[in-house]
Amino acid sequence: MKKKEISIFLLRIMVGISFFVHGFVKFQGGIGNTAGWFESIGIPGFLAYFVGAVEVIGGIALILGLGTRVVSALLAIIMVGAILKVKISVGFLGTAESVGYELDLLLLVIAIFLSVNGSKIWAVDQVIVNKNKENSNHGQ
């Protein structure tokens, strides 16, 4: 097993867990409340449902290694929105009242990395790819 792939696997799992938990909390606390908060900062409330769903479903997908590149691209877009619309005004480290965008930026960079590079080790995608290759080789 290659060190690079194990490292990428660890990034994929941790980002998946992080987004899953953030999305889960949005629904647990009442997604309507999140939608109201979105509207209060000038974002259409329906996007709260989309963001929460992408975070929960995307987090699970990353943990499983399913659609890593596409899911990571969606999560990167969400992080750009979070940084620019919510966090940039309080700065990198934030203030005593509000957290900064350092964690958001880190998640953004990791999501971009996973979107560009994918993650093959212990991933459902890889099982599907290998099965398709096996089936196409038997058909020849």
WOPE-V285174 format. One record per residue. RES is the residue in one letter. PHI is phi as a letter, one per 20 degrees, with the letter a starting at -180 (* if undefined). OMEGA is omega as a letter, one per 20 degrees, with the letter a starting at -180 (* if undefined). Layout:
RES|PHI|OMEGA  RES|PHI|OMEGA
//
This chain:
M|*|a  K|e|r  K|g|a  K|f|a  E|f|r  I|f|r  S|f|r  I|f|r  F|g|r  L|f|r  L|f|a  R|g|a  I|f|a  M|f|r  V|f|r  G|g|r  I|f|a  S|g|a  F|f|r  F|g|a  V|f|r  H|f|r  G|f|r  F|g|r  V|f|r  K|g|a  F|f|a  Q|f|a  G|e|a  G|n|a  I|f|r  G|f|r  N|f|r  T|f|r  A|f|r  G|f|r  W|f|r  F|g|a  E|f|a  S|f|r  I|d|r  G|n|r  I|d|r  P|g|a  G|g|a  F|f|r  L|f|r  A|f|r  Y|f|r  F|f|a  V|f|r  G|f|r  A|f|r  V|f|a  E|f|a  V|f|a  I|f|r  G|f|r  G|f|r  I|f|r  A|g|r  L|f|r  I|g|r  L|e|a  G|m|a  L|d|a  G|m|a  T|g|a  R|f|a  V|f|r  V|g|a  S|f|r  A|f|r  L|f|r  L|f|r  A|f|r  I|f|r  I|f|a  M|f|r  V|f|r  G|f|a  A|f|a  I|f|a  L|f|a  K|e|a  V|d|a  K|d|a  I|g|a  S|f|a  V|e|r  G|n|a  F|f|a  L|e|r  G|n|a  T|c|r  A|f|a  E|e|a  S|b|r  V|f|r  G|e|a  Y|d|a  E|f|r  L|f|r  D|f|r  L|f|r  L|f|r  L|f|r  L|f|a  V|f|r  I|f|r  A|f|r  I|f|r  F|g|a  L|f|r  S|f|a  V|f|a  N|e|a  G|m|r  S|b|a  K|e|a  I|f|r  W|l|a  A|c|r  V|g|r  D|g|a  Q|f|r  V|f|r  I|f|r  V|f|a  N|f|r  K|f|r  N|f|r  K|f|r  E|f|a  N|f|r  S|f|r  N|f|r  H|f|a  G|f|a  Q|e|*
//
